[in-house]
Amino acid sequence: MALQSFATVPKPSHVPAERVVDFDTFNPPNVEADFHAAWKKLQDSTAHDVVWTPRSEGHWIAVRGKPMTDVFNNPDIFSSRIFLMPRSIGEHHKMLPTSLDPPEHGKFRAIINPAFTSKRLQGLEDQIRRIAVDLIELVRETGACNFTTAFAEQFPVRVFLAMVDLPVSDAPRLKYLSDQLIRPDGSMTYVEVMKAFDDYMAPHIRTRRNRPREDFLSDMVNAKVDGRELTDDERMNLTTQVMIAGLDTVVNFLGFLMTHLACNPRDRHTLVKSPDLLPDAVDEFMRRFGLVSICRLITRDVEFHGLQLKKDELILLPSMLHGLDEREYTNPMAVDFHRQGRRHSSFGQGPHHCVGRHLARMELRITIREWLSRIPDFEIPPELEPECIGGLVGCIRALHLRWDPAQTHAAP
């Protein structure tokens, strides 16, 4: 399925002709077959660190790890005021704290941080594990499932909805709205999507303001910044941003991770025999299967990696290309649980380093451990090869798995 395409613009005069690539972030060539290979082909097609495309209203793309690190860590030059593409959408997307730069960013980030501390997450680990086990047991004896709908779209979403104490039955509606922001198919406009989020969140925000509970949503809507209460718009923008982040990224990491394990029995069996490798394995999967692209607004004319970037231009940061950069990793397309020095941008870098990264790692680690302890051998049916989808967050549309029920285990 091709996602919505956006306007193509002429090349500005200051952009060197050799830096121009015809690349559509939302619909990379052959993305259906392999999301990461499609992006890697862009990286391999140029010797330059930064290129420019006329697609999606025109923007720069950092295709190597070094320029991404430079952008992430210089928010005074590369602002988060616009962090979604294209500009016609991104300039209206004022979610908190993502659209703020330091020092204002830190004030709102401090509201979210306590929910994701190691101590807080350790207290949730048993509950998170129970959610994973329950979902696996629903399919274990059937011998087959659409992993995307049976587990990936259920597990992290249920965990997040439990943290904010919202009904699990609302998950499909919320996931659809999230998809229309991250990989729009044209069925809803941006204004319609945001209104739908507002209509959903408004009554819950009012309830938690009047009758706070012991949950993350109550903490957010009753928080203070600089000693004052949040405005209604700030409450809406903060809770909606956290909602979107909790509904999509880990869902899609799970799809790519399980596709790899289904196709690579040696790695699967290694993790069954050596579960102590799980933390390293999760970080290696994060490096190899990065999937988020965000952008930054250039705040002033600046010379950058041999280019003249102009004020108010956008530069895209595809996190997957940092993890696949052979200048930083030997044989980057391979998965190596013993790889040393994994520097990647899968959770971003700098002031906006993803606050939920520890929860994401925990969810992936629990999934691998609990799935492999019950279903150690599985495969993708040849007639049901998965299809990838582009967008600002890559994903697999439907991952079908099958296994022999007699070879599974009802692990405690």
Secondary structure, DSSP 4 states (H G I P E B T S, - for coil): -PPPP----PPPTTS-GGGB----TTS-TTTTT-HHHHHHHHHHT-S-SEEEESSTT-EEEE-SHHHHHHHHT-TTTEESSS-SSSHHHHTT---TTTT--TTHHHHHHHHHGGGGSHHHHHHHHHHHHHHHHHHHHHHGGGSEEEHIIIIITTHHHHHHHHHHT--GGGHHHHHHHHHHHHS--SSS-HHHHHHHHHHHHHHHHHHHHHS--SSHHHHHHT-EETTEEPPHHHHHHHHHHHHHHHHHHHHHHHHHHHHHHHH-HHHHHHHHH-GGGHHHHHHHHHHHT--BEEEEEE-S-EEETTEEE-TT-EEEEEHHHHHT-TTTSSSTTS--TT-------TT--GGG--TTHHHHHHHHHHHHHHHHHH----B--GGG---EE-SSB-EES--EEE--GGG-----
